[in-house]
Amino acid sequence: TDEVFNGLLSLNFIYEGAASLRRNFLLADPLNLSMPFVSLSIALGTYWSTAQVIAIERSIYFSAKIRKAIKDFGPVAVLVAFSALNSLKSVKKFGVPTLVVPNTFQLAGGRKFLINFMSVPVRKRWLCAFPAMLLTALFFMDQNISARVVNKEDNKLQKGEAYNADMVALGLVTGVLSIFGLPWMCGATVQSMNHVRSMTTLKFNNETESMEIDHVTETRTTGFITHAMLAASIFLLPLLTFLPIPVVSGVFLFLGRKLMTGNHFLKRILDSSAEKNRLPGNHPIHVLGRKKMNLFTGIQILCLAGLWTFKQNSAISIFFPSVIGLLMAIRAFVLPKIFTEDELIALGDPAPR
């Protein structure tokens, strides 16, 4: 379930980034056909530059502190650099679209902060209960999937998971946001994973000749500071008008590609036709064989296709949480009848304990 859900997030980032660039070609002014190509160049430049500054942490250049600083602040520097590039006269003449933000702080439609629930007819209140239950299920699963990804064994975290405490906090915050009609919080899988990575100290393993996790600094201080800075960014809204949309698209493409890293499901798709002897000794193909491994991967592809179909179709997207629940049912009741526990462990999907 975790791998399929992360695959969906990766696919969604790449799709949204590519769709934004595609719109530039479809809606291009016939008198300015250079704009879509300039936008594409900016997006690909952002993607490549961000990937390079992130990858420098694993390089041999500079000291460990300098490499970490470049990795932490490099992506922001890339955004600023490409925004500045777009502000140059020689580039600005192409009319690359930038973000549109309001001049004043206000809620959508100019409505009041406090929602008057009593003005809603009683019948409609009861009708809202059904989608509310689906949203509750979505919040629950999204939160737990995010927590499971963060607390995976590879991260070597020492603190307890505190799943129940986190869920209570999420419920209280969601209730307050609902009263004021503000956007709900969610597990924020991507941000949570990036937060853990930013707090991770790597070390070079001489035996495997690769970088591996030494430890993760565990603190809530960085979380509070990060979100306080996000709240303070509302005062920077005028500056966002200088941010080109293709830069955002490039970041989306990078995030989509980054989420693929470490996803065994997506890796197995590539390995499905690889020569067996060329794969590492701990690869699941040596335990299950090619046919059975591809069967498991095929089931995951069908699950991913089902999630994507429900998400993209606005008429049935309200049932998206139910589909995630169906994935859990497939894992709990269907897969154990096809694969043994040893095979599921080899596939990286052991039964929860």
N, C-alpha and C positions, 0 to 999 in steps of 0.2 A: 504493500500500500504506500509506504513512504517513497519508494523509488518511482512508482507510477505518478504520484502526486508531484514529486520534484521534476519529473519529466514533463508534466503538464505546465508547471511554472516556467521551465526552460523554453518550451515550445511557445508559450504565450508571449514571453519577452521578445523572442525572435520574430514572431508573427506581427506583433504590434510595431516593432521597429521597422520591419520590411514594409508593412502596410502604409506607414506614414511616408516612407520614401516613394512608394508606388503612387500615392495620391499626388505627389508633386509632378509626376509624369502625366497622370490622367487629367489634372486640372491646370496644366501649364498654359500660360499665355502664349498664343502663337507668335507674338512679337518678342517673346523672351524665352526661347527654348533652351537657352544655356542654363537657366536656373535649376532645373531638375538634376543636371549633371554636376553642377557645382555643389548642390545639396548632397548628392550621393558621395562626392569626394570628401566633403566635410564629415559625413557620417562614418565613412570607412576610415578616414584619418583619425577620428575620435576613437573608434574601436581599436585600431592598431596601436595608437599611442597609449591608451589605457592598458591594453594587454602588456605592452612593453614595460611600463613603469611598475606594474604589479609583479611581473616576472623577474624584475631585477633583484628581488629579495633572495631568489634562489641562485643568483649568479655568483661569480668569483670576484667581482669588482667591488672596490671600496670596503669599508669596515661594516660590521654587522649593524651598528647603529645608523650609519648613513643609509644602508640599503633599506632598513625598516622605515626610516623617515621618508625616503623616496616612495616606498610602497604606500605609506599612510596618506601622504599629502599630494602624491603625484596625480591621482585622478582629478582632484580639484584644480590643480595647476593646468591639466589638459583642458578642462572645461573653460577656464579663464582664457587660456591661450587661443582656443578656437573661437571663442566669443569676441576676443580682441581682433582676431584675423578677419572675422565677418564685419567688423566695424570699419575696416580700412576702406578708403574710397574705391580702390581697384576691385574690391570684392562686393562692397555694398551695392554697387550699381546693378548686380544681378538679381537683387530683391529676394534673397533667401529669407523664408518666413521665420519670424521669431515668436516667442511666447507672448500671448495676449493676457494681461492681468488687469483687474479693475483698479481704478485710481483711489477708491475709498474702501475701507473695511466694512463689508455688509454681508448679510446672509442672502442666499439665493432668492430672487424675486422680491427682495426688500422686505421680507417678512420679519416679524418680531422674534426675539430669542425664545421666549417661552411658548411651547405648543399648547393650544387650548384643546385638550382632549375631549372636554365635555361638549364641544361643538360638533363632534363626530357622532352620527346616529348610532344607537346601541347595536343595531343589526350589523353595521359595518365593523364595529369593534369586535364582535364575535367572529366575523369573517376574517379579520386580520389574525386571528389566533392560529390558523393553519400555516400561513407563510412564516409566522413568528416561530412556530415549532421547528420548521425546516431551517430557519436561520440559526436557531439555538443549536441544532445538530451540526450545522456548518461551523459555528464558532467553536464548539466542543472538539470536533475532529481537526480543524485547522490548528487550534491551540496545542492539541496533543501531538499532532504530527510534527509541528515546529519544535516542541519540547523534546520529542524523541530524536530528531535530527541533531539538535544541539547537544543532547546528552549521550550521543553514541559513544561507544567504547574507545574509538580512535582519539577522541578529544581528551581523554584521561582526566575528566573533571573529578573533583574531590567532594564537592558539596552534594547533599541530597537533592533529589529531583524537585521536590515540593510541588508536584503536579496539582494537588488539591488546593493548595494555597494560591497558586497562580490562577486557577480557574475561578476561585472566589473573587480575587481582585479583578479579573476580567469581567465577571458578572456585575460587580458593583459599578465599574467604570462604564460598561455598556448601558446600565440602567440610567445613569446620570446623563449620558450623551443622548439617550432616547428622549428624555424629558425636554431637552433643549433642541431636539431635531438636528443634532450634529452627526457627522459621519462616525460610524462605529469603528472600534478598534478590532484588530484581528491578531492572529499569531505572528504575522510579519515574518514569514519563514526566511525570505532572502535577507532582510535586515538583521535577523537574529543570527543567521549563519555568518554574515559578514562581521558582526560584532564579535563573535567567538574567534574568528580568524584574526581580527585586529588585536585581540588580547593574547594571541598564541605566540609562544617563543619556539622557534625551530632550531634544530641542531643537525649537524651533518653526521650521518652514520657511515663510518669507514667500511663496514662490512658490506652494506648494500649500495654504498656510494651514492646515496640520495639523501635529501632533506627529510626529516621526520619531526613530529611534534614532541617537544621536550616537556612543556607544561603550558597550561592556560591560566592566566591571572584571573581569578574569580572575584569580582566585586560588583556591587550594584551602583557604585558611584558613577561609573562611566555611562551607565544607562540613563540615570537622572540628568547628567550633564548633557548628553546627546539630545535628549528630548527637550530639555530647557532651551538648548540652542535652536532646535527645530521650531519651538514656539516663538523664539526671538526673531527668527528669520522672516516673520510677517512684516517686520520693518524694512526688509530688503526687497519687498515686492517690486518697487520701481526698477530695481536693477535686473530683474528677471526679463524685462522687455528686451534686454540686449542678448539674451541667450537664444541662439538659433535652434529651431526645432530639430534639424538634422543632427545636432550635437546630442540631443536627448535620444534620438533614434540610435545613434552610435553607442550610447551607454546601454540602451536596452539590448542591442545585439551582443555587447560584451557580457552583460549579466546573464543572458540566455546561454551563451557559450560557457561561461564560468560555472553555471549550475550543472552543466553536464559532467564536470570534473568529479570523479569519485562515485558517479552513478553507475552501479554494476549492470543495471538493466540496459542502459544505452550502450555500455561497453560490450555487452553480450550480443547486441544487434550487429556490431562490427565483427565480432569474433565468430559469428554463426557460420561463416564460410572460410575461416582461417584454417591453416594446416595445423592439425592437432599437435604434432611434435614441436611446433614452434611456439606453443602457448606455455606459460609458466606451470610448474608442477602443482600449484594449489588452485589451478583453474577448474571450475565445476565440470568442464567437459570430460575430465579424467575420472570423475565419479559417476556422472550420469550418462555419458556418451553424447554424441552430437544430436541425435534425434530427440532424445528426451530433454536435453537442455534447450533446444530450439522450440520444443513444445511449450515449455515454461515461458520462454521469451515471447512466443506467439500469443499466449494468454495475456501477458502483460501489455502487448501491443493492442490487443482488442479492448482491454480495459482503458488504456489511454485514449483510444479512438472514441470509446463511449463517453468518457469525461469531456473530451473536446467537442463532440457533437452536441451534448447538452449545454455546454458553456456557450457555444457560438449561436445556438438557436434561441432567440429571445422569447419565443412562445413557450418553450419548455424549460428555460434556464432556471426557473424557480425550483425545479425538482433536482437541481445539481447536488445539493447535500445528500439526497436519497441515493444518488449514484455512488457517492463516496462511501456511504453505508453499505451499498451492495458489494463494493470492493472488499470491505472487511468480512462480509459474509462469505464471499468466494474464498478468501484466504483461510477462514476458520473452518469451513465445512466442505469445500470442494477440493482444494489443493491437497489436503492430507490423504484423500482417497486416491490421488494420482501419484503423489511423490511421498517417499519415506521421509522421516525426520532428518536422517543423515543427509539425504539429497537436498532438502530445504536448507539445512545448515551450510552445505557446500555452495548453494545458490545465494547465500547471504540473507536468507529470510527465515530464521529459526522461529519456532513458536514462542510467543511471549510468556514469561514466567512471572 
